[in-house]
Structures are given as structure tokens and as C-alpha cells.
Amino acid sequence: MGSQNGTHNGIQNDSQSSISQELLNQIQNKIDMKTKPRGALGDLETLAAKICRIQKSLSPDLIAPTIIVFAADHGLAREAVSAYPREVSAQMAYNILAGGAGINAFCRQHGIEVLLVDAGIDWPEGRPDGMIDHWMGAGTNSCLVGDAMSSADVEACLAAGAAVVDNNVDPACTILGFGELGIGNTSSASLLMSVLTDVPLVDCIGPGTGLIGEGLAKKVEILSQVRVAHPLPENAYEALQMFGGYEIAQMTGAMLRAFETERILLIDGFVASAALLAAQNINPGILDNAIFCHQSGEPGHARLLSYLNASPLLSLNMRLGEGSGCAVAYPIIESALAFLSDMASFEEAGVSTGDPEAADN
């Protein structure tokens, strides 16, 4: 459960064991030979290099960009851990299906497909059309009085997440974003983060849907009670069983399958990063394909990013979820590949190369 080595923002020091040194040299040379001082495009250069490594190509491409939003309810949300009632999960799912949510607006802006997965919403009526059905039940059990789910549930969720990638994502898709929806899921993420990183629980808890003052203090009190009621899990499977949500566990499975199929993974905010934390506990190599899109306004997210040695592309104090940070950051990723493919080289432009060893006089 110790901290990872290297830096992962999509940009530095990821594993290169499956890539030839010749290709690594060619990638760096292509970037360095563009008409600019070496390193002048900063993190865009290292982001472009990362995507080249993921796709094992000097000409990577972003095809059929897609964001998967996993939605579910939490038994713990019946306690005072959120500023919003549990019913809001279903109401916001209806909003996404109607195209009225933040994720819809941003994805329309950038030409990104949105897939909404019903992992376990407590529907007041029947499930509406338009969702991918991997319903596990009307929300998890309350982890205040036992495990959130069974070990069989965890395995089923991981398989369901993989099935979403296999059966519902365009096979040509090269870049997948991950978002979530569910009242109470920052509580689940805080508990998962604490037990999988050894960061004190109080440092993992934030306002979620907007708790302040006594409300936030009550959330800390309840989550502290949850934590002492459970032993320390030995691995991510046990952590998900004790504290996870159906949507977080299914997202974990989808992330693992996206990595297995060599796609770029766009990671949203705190809850999505907690799912990635579980995924990297199962397969540490997954960080090589992960681009952290933004630093959430949740205070625990900054600590989790630090644990993962990750530098996010944006920091806009967003904490909406839904994969919104992935959609907002997407144009930056497009820009990283635009300079790689469209910017002239020194040779093409007839521009003299500089000497990086020379003094700047």
C-alpha cells in the first residue's frame, strides 16, 4: 500500500518496459525537432510523449472519445453524510439522460460520447430507457453496520465494468474518460483512500455535495465510526467490499479493461481517482495509461494525487463529478497531439536548430 514511484499525470516517468528504446528515442526526437526551443511547450510535450508511448506510435490519434458515467446509490447516504437526499441520484440520472447535466454540456461542446451505466440506483419508479443496465440492487448496504457489499458483488461489479468497455464502447475508441454519480460516494472514496494509502481518515474527508460547519463535522464523526467498525483490508478487493459503491467497483473494472485494451484513461476527480487507486492496487501498471484531468475541490483529492505522484492538467476547484473534469480537459489533450502532428519540424520549415548547451546571451 505504499506510495507509487515516478510521476503520473500523464506525463513523466511511466513504465516503458514494453516499448523499444528505439521507439522512445524516435518519440523524443520528433518532439524536440519541432520548430520551438526544446521543452518550450512544457507539459504539452510530455503529455504528447505519454500518448505516443500508450499507443506505441509516432502518430497517435484520438478516436471516438467517450466518457462512461457509473451511477449508484449508497446505503451510508441514509446517514447525515451529504447535503442532498439520496433521491438526488436518480433525479440526476434522469437529467443526464435528458441531456441537461454538466457532463452533457461539456461533451456536446467537444464531440465526446457519454455512456450512463446504472450500477445500482434506487429508482423511485422503473428504470428509464437509455442507460446501460448493470444494476446490482437499490444501492449498497450501509457500511456503518456491515460491509457495503459481498465479495461476490465485488467480483460481479468488476466483471460488469469490463463488460461495459467490451460491449458498449466503440471498438475503435482510443480514449476513455471515467465519471460517477451517486449521493454518498465521496464518503466511500474517503474510506477507500484512507485504508489503501494509510492517510488519516480525517485528511481524506471533504464537503462532498457542500457540507460545512456542523454538517461536515457530523460526516467526519460518522465515517470515523465506520472505519473503527471494520478491520484493515488486505487489498483492494476487501476495501471495495467493506466501503465501496457499486459504481466505484464497476468503474474500477472498466478502468482495468481499458488499460488491458491499451486505451488512454482520463481520470476525473476524487471519486474516480479512488476507483483508480483500487485499480492500481490490482494492476500497478494502469498508472502508465492514466491522465489526471483536474484537481478536485475536495481536499482529499490533492492528497490522493500526491500519493500517486500525479500532476493534474487543471485545477479549477471543480467537484461536480460526472466525468466533467475529463470533458473540460479534453481540448488540452487535443492540443498536445495537434502540435505533434501539425507543427513543422526545423527541417521542414528551413529553420536553424539551436544549441541547448549554449549560453543564453
Sequence and secondary structure as in RCSB ss.txt:
>XXXX:A:sequence
MGSQNGTHNGIQNDSQSSISQELLNQIQNKIDMKTKPRGALGDLETLAAKICRIQKSLSPDLIAPTIIVFAADHG
LAREAVSAYPREVSAQMAYNILAGGAGINAFCRQHGIEVLLVDAGIDWPEGRPDGMIDHWMGAGTNSCLVGDAMS
SADVEACLAAGAAVVDNNVDPACTILGFGELGIGNTSSASLLMSVLTDVPLVDCIGPGTGLIGEGLAKKVEILSQ
VRVAHPLPENAYEALQMFGGYEIAQMTGAMLRAFETERILLIDGFVASAALLAAQNINPGILDNAIFCHQSGEPG
HARLLSYLNASPLLSLNMRLGEGSGCAVAYPIIESALAFLSDMASFEEAGVSTGDPEAADN
>XXXX:A:secstr
    SS TTTTSS   TTS HHHHHHHHHHHHTBSS TTTTTHHHHHHHHHHHHHT SS    S EEEEEEE  G
GGGSS  SS TTHHHHHHHHHHTT SHHHHHHHHHT EEEEEEEE   SSS  TTSEE   SSS   TTSS SS 
HHHHHHHHHHHHHHHHHHS TT  EEEEEEE TTHHHHHHHHHHHHH   GGGT   TTT  HHHHHHHHHHHHH
HHHTS   SSHHHHHHHH  HHHHHHHHHHHHHHHTT EEEE SHHHHHHHHHHHHH GGGGGGEEE B  SSHH
HHHHHHHTT   SB       TTHHHHHHHHHHHHHHHHHHHS BHHHHT     TTS   
